[in-house]
Amino acid sequence: MKQAVERRLADVAAFENPRAALEQYATPADIAAQLLHLAGMQGDLSRPVLDLGTGTGMLALAAALYDAPRVVGVDRDAGPLRTARENERRVAPGRGVEWVRGDVASLPVAPPEAVTVVSNPPFGAQQRGADRPFLAAAAEHAAVSYTIHNAGSEDFVEFFAGERGGEVTHAYRLAFPLPNQFDFHDAEAAQVDAELFRIRWPAARDGE
């Protein structure tokens, strides 16, 4: 299943005009397929999936391909959302995705129940703490979240989650490729070490 999803996601177009201030880097198809595979193995795709900072829709479309019961992708930038809609037509998952424009700090959608949040937030290279609003939104709305962060973030993520009653249950190392797409890049391509965290939030216990 994971390899089939990855092949389907290979058709997802990246950002047409990426914005450095928002750290708009496309999530690679293999990482998206792996993240949702892990979520499925943990039974976390039986609830609705909310993709925060969806960009051009990679993680949301992966969730739809894994047949999550409902998938919502949220992004503040209208341009990438247009591309996400085009990507949905290109990938043609069996389940449709709801694309919503809005800021994660004040979500324009109110999930009717605890969801599984997936997100590849900014690492904070342009603005320190840029990933905090994504974790805060997950703490408010999610039973479980899967978020990607810069390597070395484990202590911060564990502290942030613990302050809000959450618990990091799994951590995975990732190699995240960065293409040369901004003026300040001086190499053709680069690779950064990243980490994926699964956090179980209080809403998961409330439903037990």
C-alpha positions as CSV (number, residue, x, y, z in Angstrom):
1,M,0.0,0.0,0.0
2,K,2.7,2.5,1.0
3,Q,4.6,2.1,-2.3
4,A,1.4,2.4,-4.3
5,V,0.5,5.6,-2.4
6,E,4.0,7.0,-3.0
7,R,3.7,6.4,-6.8
8,R,0.4,8.2,-6.8
9,L,1.8,11.1,-4.9
10,A,4.7,11.5,-7.4
11,D,2.2,13.4,-9.6
12,V,1.7,16.1,-6.9
13,A,3.0,19.5,-8.2
14,A,5.1,21.6,-5.8
15,F,4.9,25.3,-5.1
16,E,4.7,27.4,-8.2
17,N,6.0,30.5,-6.5
18,P,7.3,29.4,-3.0
19,R,7.6,32.1,-0.4
20,A,10.8,32.0,1.7
21,A,9.1,33.9,4.6
22,L,6.7,31.0,5.0
23,E,9.3,28.3,4.4
24,Q,7.3,26.8,1.6
25,Y,9.1,23.5,0.9
26,A,7.2,20.6,-0.7
27,T,6.9,17.5,1.4
28,P,8.5,14.6,-0.6
29,A,6.1,11.9,-1.7
30,D,8.1,9.2,0.1
31,I,8.0,11.0,3.4
32,A,4.2,11.7,3.0
33,A,3.5,8.1,2.2
34,Q,5.6,6.9,5.2
35,L,4.0,9.4,7.6
36,L,0.5,8.2,6.7
37,H,1.5,4.6,6.7
38,L,2.7,5.0,10.3
39,A,-0.6,6.7,11.2
40,G,-2.5,3.8,9.7
41,M,-0.4,1.3,11.6
42,Q,-1.3,3.1,14.8
43,G,-5.0,3.1,14.0
44,D,-5.0,6.9,13.6
45,L,-6.7,7.1,10.3
46,S,-10.1,5.9,11.6
47,R,-10.9,9.5,12.5
48,P,-10.9,12.7,10.4
49,V,-7.5,14.0,9.3
50,L,-6.6,17.7,9.4
51,D,-3.6,18.8,7.5
52,L,-2.3,22.1,8.9
53,G,-0.2,24.2,6.5
54,T,-1.2,21.8,3.7
55,G,0.6,23.8,1.0
56,T,0.0,22.1,-2.3
57,G,-1.8,19.2,-0.5
58,M,0.8,16.4,-0.3
59,L,-0.1,15.1,3.2
60,A,-3.9,15.7,2.8
61,L,-3.9,13.8,-0.5
62,A,-1.8,11.0,1.1
63,A,-4.5,10.8,3.9
64,A,-7.2,10.6,1.3
65,L,-5.4,7.8,-0.6
66,Y,-5.3,5.9,2.7
67,D,-9.0,6.4,2.9
68,A,-9.4,8.5,6.0
69,P,-13.1,9.2,6.7
70,R,-12.7,12.9,6.1
71,V,-9.7,15.0,5.1
72,V,-9.4,18.8,5.5
73,G,-6.3,20.7,4.2
74,V,-5.8,24.2,5.7
75,D,-3.4,26.9,4.4
76,R,-3.1,30.7,4.7
77,D,-1.8,31.1,1.1
78,A,-4.4,31.1,-1.7
79,G,-1.8,30.2,-4.4
80,P,-0.8,26.8,-3.1
81,L,-4.4,26.0,-2.3
82,R,-5.2,26.4,-6.0
83,T,-2.4,24.1,-6.8
84,A,-3.7,21.6,-4.2
85,R,-7.1,21.5,-5.9
86,E,-5.3,20.8,-9.2
87,N,-3.3,18.1,-7.5
88,E,-6.4,16.5,-6.2
89,R,-7.8,16.3,-9.8
90,R,-4.4,14.9,-10.9
91,V,-4.1,12.3,-8.2
92,A,-7.8,11.5,-8.1
93,P,-8.0,9.9,-4.6
94,G,-11.2,7.9,-3.9
95,R,-12.1,10.4,-1.2
96,G,-12.4,14.1,-1.7
97,V,-10.5,16.7,0.2
98,E,-11.9,19.9,1.7
99,W,-9.5,22.8,1.0
100,V,-9.8,25.7,3.4
101,R,-7.9,29.0,3.5
102,G,-7.0,30.2,6.9
103,D,-4.3,30.6,9.6
104,V,-3.6,27.8,12.0
105,A,-3.5,30.3,14.9
106,S,-7.3,30.9,14.4
107,L,-8.6,28.0,12.4
108,P,-11.6,28.8,10.2
109,V,-12.9,25.3,10.7
110,A,-14.2,23.8,14.0
111,P,-13.8,20.0,13.8
112,P,-16.9,18.3,15.3
113,E,-14.7,15.7,17.0
114,A,-11.1,15.1,17.8
115,V,-9.1,14.6,14.7
116,T,-5.7,13.3,13.6
117,V,-3.5,16.2,12.7
118,V,-0.7,15.9,10.2
119,S,1.6,18.7,9.4
120,N,5.0,19.7,7.9
121,P,5.2,23.2,9.6
122,P,8.0,25.7,9.1
123,F,11.2,24.6,10.8
124,G,11.9,28.1,12.1
125,A,14.8,29.1,9.8
126,Q,13.1,32.4,8.9
127,Q,11.2,33.0,12.1
128,R,12.1,31.3,15.3
129,G,9.2,29.3,16.8
130,A,7.3,29.2,13.6
131,D,6.2,25.6,14.3
132,R,4.6,26.5,17.7
133,P,1.2,27.6,16.3
134,F,0.9,24.3,14.5
135,L,1.6,22.3,17.7
136,A,-0.8,24.6,19.6
137,A,-3.6,24.0,17.1
138,A,-2.9,20.2,17.3
139,A,-3.1,20.4,21.1
140,E,-6.5,22.1,20.8
141,H,-8.1,19.9,18.1
142,A,-6.3,16.6,17.9
143,A,-6.5,13.3,19.6
144,V,-3.1,12.5,17.9
145,S,-0.8,14.5,15.7
146,Y,2.1,13.8,13.4
147,T,4.4,16.8,12.9
148,I,7.8,17.2,11.2
149,H,10.5,19.3,12.8
150,N,14.1,20.2,12.5
151,A,16.5,17.6,14.0
152,G,17.3,18.3,17.6
153,S,13.7,19.4,18.4
154,E,12.8,16.5,20.7
155,D,13.3,18.3,24.0
156,F,11.2,21.3,22.8
157,V,8.4,19.1,21.4
158,E,8.2,17.0,24.5
159,F,8.1,20.0,26.8
160,F,5.6,21.8,24.6
161,A,3.3,18.7,24.5
162,G,3.8,18.0,28.2
163,E,2.7,21.5,29.2
164,R,-0.6,20.8,27.4
165,G,-1.2,17.3,28.7
166,G,0.2,15.6,25.6
167,E,2.8,12.9,25.3
168,V,5.3,12.1,22.6
169,T,4.7,8.4,21.9
170,H,7.0,7.9,18.8
171,A,9.9,9.7,17.2
172,Y,11.4,9.0,13.9
173,R,14.4,10.4,12.1
174,L,14.0,11.7,8.5
175,A,16.3,13.0,5.8
176,F,14.5,15.9,4.3
177,P,15.7,17.2,0.9
178,L,15.7,20.9,0.2
179,P,15.8,22.0,-3.4
180,N,17.6,25.2,-4.5
181,Q,14.5,27.4,-4.9
182,F,15.4,30.7,-3.1
183,D,18.1,33.4,-3.8
184,F,19.9,32.6,-0.5
185,H,20.5,29.0,-1.5
186,D,24.1,28.5,-2.7
187,A,24.0,24.8,-3.5
188,E,22.0,23.0,-6.2
189,A,20.3,20.9,-3.5
190,A,20.7,20.1,0.2
191,Q,19.5,17.6,2.7
192,V,18.7,18.4,6.3
193,D,18.1,16.1,9.2
194,A,14.5,16.2,10.5
195,E,12.4,14.4,13.0
196,L,8.8,13.2,12.9
197,F,6.9,13.1,16.2
198,R,3.6,11.3,17.1
199,I,1.9,13.1,20.0
200,R,-1.1,11.7,21.9
201,W,-3.2,14.6,23.2
202,P,-5.7,14.7,26.0
203,A,-8.6,14.4,23.5
204,A,-7.5,10.8,22.9
205,R,-8.0,9.9,26.5
206,D,-11.3,11.8,26.7
207,G,-12.7,9.5,24.1
208,E,-11.8,6.3,25.9
